[in-house]
C-alpha cells in the first residue's frame, strides 16, 4: 500500500500556498518521495522529529527557512498540520501548540 499525503484542512492548504514558490516546490518533491518510497528512506535534512507524534518537513529557499509540521495517521497517511516560515533557531512553541491542537482532530 502506498503512502498518501493530505492536508488536515483548507487552512493548512492556505498556509502551504502562502509559502514562497521555491519552498512549495521543495515540499512537492518531498511529498512525491514519500508517496513513491514511503517514510523509511526519508531522514534529515528532509524531516526531523519534533515531539510526540509531530514531525517536521524542513524547507529552505531564497527567502529563508520554512517548516511543515505533520503527523502520521492510520492507513499509511501523512497529514500536514501546519506550515510556516521559521524566523528563530528553534521551532516556535506556539507553532507546535497549534499543530498539537490540530493533531487532536485526526485522533478523535
N, C-alpha and C positions, 0 to 999 in steps of 0.2 A: 504494500500500500504506500502510495506517495504522500509526502508531506504537503499540507496546504497552509498558506499564509493568508490571514484575513484581518480586516480592521475590526476593532471592537464596535465602533460607531462612526457615524458621519463626522463627529467632532475630531476623531483621530485622523480620518481621511483629510480633513481640512488642515490639521496640523502638519501632516506629511506634505500636502500641496503647498504649504507656506515655506517649506524648506527651499533653499537655493537649488537651482536646476542640477548642479553637479552633485550635490548630496542626494537628490532624488534618484539620479542615475546610478549612483553607488548603491543605494538601497535596493533598487530594482535588480541590480546584478547579484547582490547577496541573497535576495528573495529567490531569484532564479536558481542559485546554487543550492539553497535549502530544498526547493521543490524538486530539483533533479537528483540530489545526492543525500538529502536528509541532513540532520544536525550533527551526525557523527564526525564528519570531517571539518566542521566549522569551529575554529578556535580563534584565540587572539591573533591578530589585531582586529578581526572582524566582529567578534562577540565577546562579551565578558559577563560573568555572573555578578549581580548586584547584591541581592539579599533574598532569602527565602526562595520563592518561585520566580522572582524577577530577574531578567537578563537584559542586557542592552546590546543593540546593534550599533557599532561605532562607525560614524561617518566623518570624513574630513573633506574639506573643499577649499576653494579660494577664499571664501568668506568666513572661514572658521571651522568649528567643530560642532557636529550635530549628533544627537543620540535618539534612538527609537527604543523605548522600553517595551519588552514583550514577555509573554508567558506561554508555556505550552499547555495545551488542553487535550482532552480525550479525543482519540481518533487521529493521532499524528497531525494535530493542528497547532499552528503558532498564531497567537492573537496579539496584534500590535495594540498597545495600550496608551502610549504617549509618545509624541515626537516634539523635540525642542532643539534650539541652538544652545550650546553649552558655553557659558561665559566664565566659569570657575574651574579649578583643578578637579574638584570632586563633584559628582552629580548633586545638584541642589536637593536638600531634604524635601522641599515642597513638591518637587517633580516626582520623587519616589513615593511620597504620601499620596499624591494624585493617582499614580499608577496602582498603588495598593488598593485604593478605593475602587478603581475601575476593575481590578482583578476580582474583587468580590462579586461583580456582575456575572462573571463566567463561572464562578464557583458555586453559585446558587442553583 
